[in-house]
Amino acid sequence: MTANINLPRILRVGGGASDELPAILAQLGLSRPLLVTDPFMQQCGYADRVIGCLAEGGYSCGLFADCVPDPTTDSVAQGLAALAREPFDCLVALGGGSSIDTAKAMAVMAGRDGPMRQYKVPQQIDTGLPVIAIPTTAGTGSEATRAAVITDSETSEKMLCMGLGFMPMAALVDYELTLTMPYRLTADTGIDSLCHALEAYVSRRANAFTDGIALDAMATIFRNIRTACAEPEHRGAREAMMLAATQGGIAFSNASVTLIHGMSRPIGGLFHVPHGLSNAMLLPEVTAWSASAAPGRYAHAARAMGLADDRDADTVAVDKLLAGLRQLSADLAVPSPGDYGIDPAQWEEALPLMAEQALASGSPANNPRIPEAADIVGLYRRVFAG
């Protein structure tokens, strides 16, 4: 079976890469960008930095700075209204996954009618305005994926939307933009990247192209995440985490995520838990439930992360992987849903809907061990108990 590989047309990686934005626009023949970002990026001066960089290069730039965490169809509609005010020919997405996904959704919906729920998976959307992504968090990998996750404002469903129209035309991966990330964001987006890499490696759609990238990303994240959290200005750790985040995005975009992400989206949509944190809540228990169906893959992942070595049998390596993931969660103070403040009765009431939405996303079907709704409900209960 052949692997279907999709990547940004242009990928610039390293300190100062974001300063190359004017040259990228010229290379792509684009002239009128709309900068899509969030209020924090505007308040901390990053938006002005990009606007100034464009001005020095001879480009004027529009601004939409009202992206929200875990973007909704309502926030995308606000962005589309800004996009319609002038003849913009591309979008520059500055921020974390929420801003990048907002820009992607705007890009594909600009020429389409009807509510966005008509375009969620299994639909594939392959056309849209060009997007140049400048990530400011080391986690989502959205700068290198053909996917976006948007919450339906009417139903609270976190919709997975996919297709080449969601793939940025260019990504400028500048780790210097992550030096001011706070602890919780560093931890949660870093674990999100780890999920991307691990899920891509054990996915039923894994392939020879993504395997090496996923393993390298896992190893890099496990070596550096604690340092990046404890020493936020450690440039070596920040650079490593930023590269691994992009690698994780490339891996899962071309091999798919699995049960962790399938179960994570409903938690975010219904209980407004940040995406990276909901993944972090799920990672150890879902991995423990899944590992028996692909022990060799999970053992190899453990060895790549330095949790096991070649002398360990696969069963021993898997046990060490699970212990290592649980220790990482403890070290980074990942809360259970209950500790996060979610009401137990509301959680229990939502379980059937969450299981239904998780299965409908399609991601659990890529898992080594394919769950039924009852399995997912059981996992949700186990994760809530902590």
Sequence and secondary structure as in RCSB ss.txt:
>XXXX:A:sequence
MTANINLPRILRVGGGASDELPAILAQLGLSRPLLVTDPFMQQCGYADRVIGCLAEGGYSCGLFADCVPDPTTDS
VAQGLAALAREPFDCLVALGGGSSIDTAKAMAVMAGRDGPMRQYKVPQQIDTGLPVIAIPTTAGTGSEATRAAVI
TDSETSEKMLCMGLGFMPMAALVDYELTLTMPYRLTADTGIDSLCHALEAYVSRRANAFTDGIALDAMATIFRNI
RTACAEPEHRGAREAMMLAATQGGIAFSNASVTLIHGMSRPIGGLFHVPHGLSNAMLLPEVTAWSASAAPGRYAH
AARAMGLADDRDADTVAVDKLLAGLRQLSADLAVPSPGDYGIDPAQWEEALPLMAEQALASGSPANNPRIPEAAD
IVGLYRRVFAG
>XXXX:A:secstr
        SEEEESTTGGGGHHHHHHHHT   EEEE  HHHHHTTHHHHHHHHHHHTT   EEE    SS BHHH
HHHHHHHHTTTT  EEEEEESHHHHHHHHHHHHHTT  S GGGGSTT B      EEEEE SSS  GGG SEEEE
E TTT  EEEEESGGGS SEEEE GGGGTT  HHHHHHHHHHHHHHHHHHHHSTT  HHHHHHHHHHHHHHHHHH
HHHHH TT HHHHHHHHHHHHHHHHHHHHH   HHHHHHHHHHHHH   HHHHHHHHHHHHHHHHGGG HHHHHH
HHHHTTSS TTS HHHHHHHHHHHHHHHHHHTT   HHHHT  HHHHHHHHHHHHHHHHHTSGGGGSSS   HHH
HHHHHHHHHH 
